[in-house]
Amino acid sequence: MKPAAPASLLAAIERNRRRLWGICYRMTGQVADAEDLAQEAIARAIERSDQLVDDDPTGWLVRIATTTCLDHLRRAATRRRLTELVDPLVVDDLPPGEPVDDPERATILREDVRYAVVVALQHLTPRQRAAVILHDVCDRPMTDIAASLGTNPNAAKALLHRARAALAAARHRDDVDVPVDAALVEAMARAVEAGSLDALAALLADDAWGVADGGGVIPAATRPSFGRRSVVRRFANAWSRLGGVALAAEVRRLNGEPAVIVRVASAPGIVVAVIHVESRDRRIAALRIDRDPRRTAAFARAT
């Protein structure tokens, strides 16, 4: 009969449940997958408790959660669309993350689950994702990262360097406000409700860019839009397809920052989009617009 898991491991699991879930969410971008994988990682840890040698099981648990996600991603092996977004987090108590002095680590912060960052992570390879999460979020030493990835510390360091470069490229730019300028998000909601392209344009930076994901169900551009005029033109096309339907816009905290939920005013059960914003210098720098009905349905209201 296998002996029971030690009390130190069970206590560490309880202390780190949220942390393990956060690793799985960052690795997959899917809330349901994160829940399943975090539970699978905990089950693996208890099953293998006889292999635990550290006094503090935290690092061991982090490694197991990471390898559980890597196994899942290898099995899934799906190619992400260029404009594909991720599941938002509907929670109110997530800190936005504190700025750090090291510029290399400024793109992903210890408690950072901002939508833009989680989306960008999904465009890294699974091993790159694991390297940057383990080092920059979980603060694990390079020896631990190497062990999790089945490589040596020098190779892990090189992988981390490539991961940071890939993350920066996926973000397009990271000199943005942390957290987002809440007043700009509110102003965007009012511009959407008014259907005012002029008001929207006034909020955008000259070099603003945006991406929309219809999930293959709702028509949406297959490439990002770059520049204020291009972003405004995409909004004009989208509003034209809605045929002048009046919209209602609600600001709600998602992924630790305010975002805009857009509904049909006369039918709040119909969600048109969820808009996540990044800001810089009192202007909107980036827009990520989720129109995938499989995700937006979670914000529908009963009529």
Stockholm file with secondary structure:
# STOCKHOLM 1.0

chainA/1-303         MKPAAPASLLAAIERNRRRLWGICYRMTGQVADAEDLAQEAIARAIERSDQLVDDDPTGWLVRIATTTCLDHLRRAATRRRLTELVDPLVVDDLPPGEPVDDPERATILREDVRYAVVVALQHLTPRQRAAVILHDVCDRPMTDIAASLGTNPNAAKALLHRARAALAAARHRDDVDVPVDAALVEAMARAVEAGSLDALAALLADDAWGVADGGGVIPAATRPSFGRRSVVRRFANAWSRLGGVALAAEVRRLNGEPAVIVRVASAPGIVVAVIHVESRDRRIAALRIDRDPRRTAAFARAT
#=GR chainA/1-303 SS CCCCCCHHHHHHHHHHHHHHHHHHHHHHCCHHHHHHHHHHHHHHHHHTGGGCCCSSTHHHHHHHHHHHHHHHHHHHCCCCCTTCCCCCCCCSCCCCCCCCSCGGGTTSCTTCCCHHHHHHHTTSCHHHHHHHIIIIISCCCHHHHHHHHTSCHHHHHHHHHHHHHHHHHHHSCCCCCSSCCHHHHHHHHHHHHHTCHHHHHHHEEEEEEEEEECTTTSCCCSSCEESHHHHHHHHHHHHHHTTTCCEEEEEEEETTEEEEEEEETTEEEEEEEEEEEEEETTEEEEEEEECCHHHHGGGCCCC
#=GC SS_cons         CCCCCCHHHHHHHHHHHHHHHHHHHHHHCCHHHHHHHHHHHHHHHHHTGGGCCCSSTHHHHHHHHHHHHHHHHHHHCCCCCTTCCCCCCCCSCCCCCCCCSCGGGTTSCTTCCCHHHHHHHTTSCHHHHHHHIIIIISCCCHHHHHHHHTSCHHHHHHHHHHHHHHHHHHHSCCCCCSSCCHHHHHHHHHHHHHTCHHHHHHHEEEEEEEEEECTTTSCCCSSCEESHHHHHHHHHHHHHHTTTCCEEEEEEEETTEEEEEEEETTEEEEEEEEEEEEEETTEEEEEEEECCHHHHGGGCCCC
//
